[in-house]
Amino acid sequence: MAGAATVCMAGEASATAPGTPEAPQAGLTKGEVKAMREFKMLDFDGNGKLSRTEVKLFPRLSAAFDDADTDKDGYVSYEEVRAFAAKYRAERERNKAAQAAGDTAAPAAR
């Protein structure tokens, strides 16, 4: 979800959530580092997963909650967020490619 919707919040949780990296790791993109930071900010109780309550102020995240919660435990883990974001990006890129192919496949009207 973090990759699917950008979330801007002031402040950051002081505790590191279990299951999420404590510091940015080498090889991560700026987007991945931002996603980790945003996940930690949303994880108000610091349990390493997001509940519906924690994301309800963010309509795009709330709307995607059921899709992202692949194990259907009522929470979204950081790994589930990463998987959902990758799926969302791939779908968005396919749509862009299809649109571009459609633009170039149609002959220009003269």
N, C-alpha and C positions, 0 to 999 in steps of 0.2 A: 503494500500500500504506500509506503513512503515514496517509492519510485513512481507510483501512479498519481500521487497528488502531493504537491509541495505544501509543507506545513511550516508556518513561521510562528514561533512562540518566543516570548522573552523568558529568560532563566533556563536553568538546566538542573536536572535531578542530581543530587550530590552523590548518591550511591550508584555504583555500577550494577546494572541489572545482570543477574545470572544468565549465562548463555549468550551474552553479547560481549564483544571484544572491549577491553578496557581502554585501549588506545588504538588509533588508526594503524593498520598494518601495512607494510610495504606492499605495493602492487594494487592497492585499492584505488579506484577512481575517486575524483572529488565528489561525484554523485553518491557513491557508496559510503564515503565518510560522512556526508551530509545526512544520508538515510539513517546511519547508526546514531548520529547525534539526535535526530528528530525522534527516532524510536525511543531513545532514553528519556527525552523530554516528555513524551506522551505516557510513558510507563510510570505514572505517578506513585504507585506503591512499590516500585522497584523489584517486582517479582519476575522480570524477564519476559513478560508477555503482556499483550494489550487486551483489555476487556472492552465490551461494548460501551460501558460507562466512560472509559478513558478516551474513546474516540468519538463519542456522540456529539461533541461540539464541532466536529469536522465532517460535514455532510458527505463529501466525496469518499472519505475513509469509512464512514458508517455504511454507505451504500455498497462498498466493496467488501465489507466484513465477512459475509457468508462465503463469498468466492475465495477469499484469502484463507479462511479457517478450514484448511483441507482435512485436518483430523477431527473436525467437528466437536472439539472439546469446549467451545464457547470462548476461546482465547485465540489470539494470533501471536505466534512466536516470531522472533526476528527472522528465523529461517523461512517461515511461511510468508512473511513480508517480502523477503528477497525473491522467493520463487514467484510470488504474485507479480512483483515488479518486473521480473524478467519476462514473464508471460505477457504482461501488458505492453512492454517495450517491443517485443517481437510482433505482437498483433498490430501495434501502431506502425511499425516499420513495413509490415506486409501491406497495410492499407495505403501508406505513402507510395510504395512501389507500384501497387495496382493503379493508383491514381495517376502516377507519372507515366505508366505504360499506356493508360487510356488516353492521356493527353497527347502522347507521341504517336499512338496508333491511328488516331482520327486525323484524316487529311484536313488541311486548312481550307476553309471555304473561301473561294475567290469570287 
